[in-house]
Amino acid sequence: MKRIVLILAMICATIANASAQEIFKEVKRLEKQAETFANDTTKNINERKIACFKYDAIFYLIDKGSQEGTFTEYDLGEQTNAMIDFVNLFVKRLSQTSKAKDKDLLKAKFRTATINNSLFNDVDKEVIYSYVDNDKFITQFSLDTDWVKALEAVTK
């Protein structure tokens, strides 16, 4: 009986490990895809800048997540998906907004959602706020963001 329980436990651990590996591979693929798009000079410059932000945000999640003992591959996948949804929603809403005042309000709402929902509580403000006050990018968001909470904040 003990042997069966041990075998079942090993199978479950193997499946969980394979899933974690698949999530990590997918996140790395998304990171590479964003990097490739950002470097493609045939693409629109604003779309390339958005891809650049996505690449940096994924890189940051992988880097900081690897330093945290409690940040799992599942968390990485969940945060990456929420970040992509957050950025895509922002771009969509921005394109649907015509008045400059409304655009500024929308930008402020999304920026604030990223600043107020820190994931790692990183104190390196130069890195995490590198996009926040950068007028060359429409994605003026903090890199240290709990993207799930930030997405929830802008959709309620």
One Martini backbone bead per residue (centre of mass of N, CA, C, O) as a GRO file, in nm:
protein
  156
    1MET     BB    1   0.057   0.063  -0.021
    2LYS     BB    2   0.298   0.255   0.004
    3ARG     BB    3   0.388   0.222  -0.290
    4ILE     BB    4   0.141   0.348  -0.426
    5VAL     BB    5   0.158   0.623  -0.291
    6LEU     BB    6   0.442   0.689  -0.393
    7ILE     BB    7   0.380   0.669  -0.696
    8LEU     BB    8   0.157   0.886  -0.698
    9ALA     BB    9   0.336   1.114  -0.592
   10MET     BB   10   0.539   1.106  -0.830
   11ILE     BB   11   0.339   1.164  -1.055
   12CYS     BB   12   0.239   1.437  -0.949
   13ALA     BB   13   0.517   1.574  -0.950
   14THR     BB   14   0.571   1.539  -1.253
   15ILE     BB   15   0.326   1.695  -1.356
   16ALA     BB   16   0.385   1.962  -1.212
   17ASN     BB   17   0.664   2.002  -1.341
   18ALA     BB   18   0.569   2.006  -1.635
   19SER     BB   19   0.383   2.247  -1.607
   20ALA     BB   20   0.596   2.448  -1.512
   21GLN     BB   21   0.770   2.420  -1.764
   22GLU     BB   22   0.553   2.514  -1.968
   23ILE     BB   23   0.511   2.792  -1.854
   24PHE     BB   24   0.800   2.892  -1.883
   25LYS     BB   25   0.821   2.851  -2.188
   26GLU     BB   26   0.589   3.044  -2.262
   27VAL     BB   27   0.709   3.298  -2.138
   28LYS     BB   28   0.969   3.291  -2.309
   29ARG     BB   29   0.820   3.314  -2.579
   30LEU     BB   30   0.688   3.588  -2.523
   31GLU     BB   31   0.949   3.739  -2.481
   32LYS     BB   32   1.069   3.684  -2.762
   33GLN     BB   33   0.837   3.804  -2.925
   34ALA     BB   34   0.866   4.092  -2.814
   35GLU     BB   35   1.159   4.134  -2.898
   36THR     BB   36   1.123   4.092  -3.202
   37PHE     BB   37   0.917   4.317  -3.245
   38ALA     BB   38   1.088   4.554  -3.124
   39ASN     BB   39   1.326   4.495  -3.357
   40ASP     BB   40   1.123   4.558  -3.592
   41THR     BB   41   1.159   4.808  -3.837
   42THR     BB   42   0.876   4.746  -3.999
   43LYS     BB   43   0.733   4.848  -3.761
   44ASN     BB   44   0.560   5.024  -3.560
   45ILE     BB   45   0.684   5.225  -3.314
   46ASN     BB   46   0.457   5.197  -3.098
   47GLU     BB   47   0.442   4.886  -3.104
   48ARG     BB   48   0.740   4.847  -3.026
   49LYS     BB   49   0.719   4.986  -2.746
   50ILE     BB   50   0.516   4.789  -2.629
   51ALA     BB   51   0.696   4.538  -2.666
   52CYS     BB   52   0.922   4.644  -2.488
   53PHE     BB   53   0.763   4.649  -2.230
   54LYS     BB   54   0.684   4.352  -2.222
   55TYR     BB   55   0.967   4.246  -2.209
   56ASP     BB   56   1.055   4.392  -1.948
   57ALA     BB   57   0.829   4.276  -1.767
   58ILE     BB   58   0.905   3.979  -1.801
   59PHE     BB   59   1.196   3.998  -1.713
   60TYR     BB   60   1.130   4.102  -1.431
   61LEU     BB   61   0.960   3.863  -1.336
   62ILE     BB   62   1.181   3.651  -1.366
   63ASP     BB   63   1.400   3.783  -1.194
   64LYS     BB   64   1.240   3.835  -0.927
   65GLY     BB   65   1.109   3.555  -0.899
   66SER     BB   66   1.388   3.400  -0.864
   67GLN     BB   67   1.432   3.553  -0.570
   68GLU     BB   68   1.167   3.415  -0.485
   69GLY     BB   69   1.048   3.147  -0.298
   70THR     BB   70   0.716   3.191  -0.366
   71PHE     BB   71   0.760   3.211  -0.674
   72THR     BB   72   0.596   3.067  -0.930
   73GLU     BB   73   0.515   2.956  -1.238
   74TYR     BB   74   0.223   3.021  -1.206
   75ASP     BB   75   0.263   3.315  -1.128
   76LEU     BB   76   0.408   3.392  -1.387
   77GLY     BB   77   0.175   3.326  -1.580
   78GLU     BB   78  -0.041   3.506  -1.449
   79GLN     BB   79   0.115   3.777  -1.469
   80THR     BB   80   0.165   3.777  -1.772
   81ASN     BB   81  -0.128   3.767  -1.866
   82ALA     BB   82  -0.219   4.025  -1.715
   83MET     BB   83  -0.024   4.219  -1.852
   84ILE     BB   84  -0.121   4.181  -2.139
   85ASP     BB   85  -0.415   4.259  -2.082
   86PHE     BB   86  -0.358   4.539  -1.969
   87VAL     BB   87  -0.215   4.661  -2.217
   88ASN     BB   88  -0.436   4.598  -2.427
   89LEU     BB   89  -0.660   4.755  -2.287
   90PHE     BB   90  -0.522   5.028  -2.291
   91VAL     BB   91  -0.489   5.054  -2.598
   92LYS     BB   92  -0.786   5.027  -2.668
   93ARG     BB   93  -0.895   5.266  -2.497
   94LEU     BB   94  -0.712   5.483  -2.621
   95SER     BB   95  -0.822   5.446  -2.920
   96GLN     BB   96  -1.133   5.524  -2.814
   97THR     BB   97  -1.009   5.799  -2.739
   98SER     BB   98  -1.028   6.152  -2.822
   99LYS     BB   99  -0.977   6.317  -2.578
  100ALA     BB  100  -0.715   6.447  -2.409
  101LYS     BB  101  -0.833   6.442  -2.121
  102ASP     BB  102  -0.921   6.140  -2.129
  103LYS     BB  103  -0.641   6.025  -2.183
  104ASP     BB  104  -0.510   6.129  -1.922
  105LEU     BB  105  -0.700   5.976  -1.730
  106LEU     BB  106  -0.637   5.694  -1.832
  107LYS     BB  107  -0.333   5.696  -1.779
  108ALA     BB  108  -0.356   5.751  -1.474
  109LYS     BB  109  -0.519   5.500  -1.396
  110PHE     BB  110  -0.310   5.288  -1.493
  111ARG     BB  111  -0.061   5.389  -1.349
  112THR     BB  112  -0.177   5.373  -1.060
  113ALA     BB  113  -0.231   5.067  -1.063
  114THR     BB  114   0.077   4.995  -1.072
  115ILE     BB  115   0.179   5.152  -0.821
  116ASN     BB  116  -0.049   5.031  -0.606
  117ASN     BB  117   0.052   4.716  -0.715
  118SER     BB  118   0.275   4.562  -0.567
  119LEU     BB  119   0.475   4.263  -0.567
  120PHE     BB  120   0.795   4.306  -0.442
  121ASN     BB  121   0.883   4.577  -0.312
  122ASP     BB  122   1.074   4.747  -0.472
  123VAL     BB  123   1.343   4.995  -0.419
  124ASP     BB  124   1.422   5.030  -0.730
  125LYS     BB  125   1.303   5.306  -0.879
  126GLU     BB  126   1.465   5.334  -1.141
  127VAL     BB  127   1.357   5.069  -1.261
  128ILE     BB  128   1.040   5.054  -1.200
  129TYR     BB  129   1.016   5.376  -1.322
  130SER     BB  130   1.125   5.391  -1.626
  131TYR     BB  131   0.820   5.447  -1.753
  132VAL     BB  132   0.641   5.648  -1.592
  133ASP     BB  133   0.818   5.931  -1.696
  134ASN     BB  134   0.809   5.838  -2.007
  135ASP     BB  135   0.716   6.013  -2.295
  136LYS     BB  136   0.800   5.784  -2.518
  137PHE     BB  137   0.572   5.625  -2.363
  138ILE     BB  138   0.248   5.490  -2.309
  139THR     BB  139   0.376   5.280  -2.097
  140GLN     BB  140   0.341   5.423  -1.778
  141PHE     BB  141   0.469   5.173  -1.595
  142SER     BB  142   0.525   4.964  -1.353
  143LEU     BB  143   0.716   4.678  -1.302
  144ASP     BB  144   0.616   4.658  -0.998
  145THR     BB  145   0.349   4.441  -1.054
  146ASP     BB  146   0.029   4.336  -0.982
  147TRP     BB  147  -0.148   4.246  -1.254
  148VAL     BB  148  -0.407   4.133  -1.138
  149LYS     BB  149  -0.482   4.381  -0.962
  150ALA     BB  150  -0.460   4.599  -1.180
  151LEU     BB  151  -0.674   4.484  -1.366
  152GLU     BB  152  -0.901   4.496  -1.158
  153ALA     BB  153  -0.886   4.809  -1.111
  154VAL     BB  154  -0.965   4.880  -1.430
  155THR     BB  155  -1.246   4.687  -1.444
  156LYS     BB  156  -1.443   4.808  -1.203
   0.00000   0.00000   0.00000
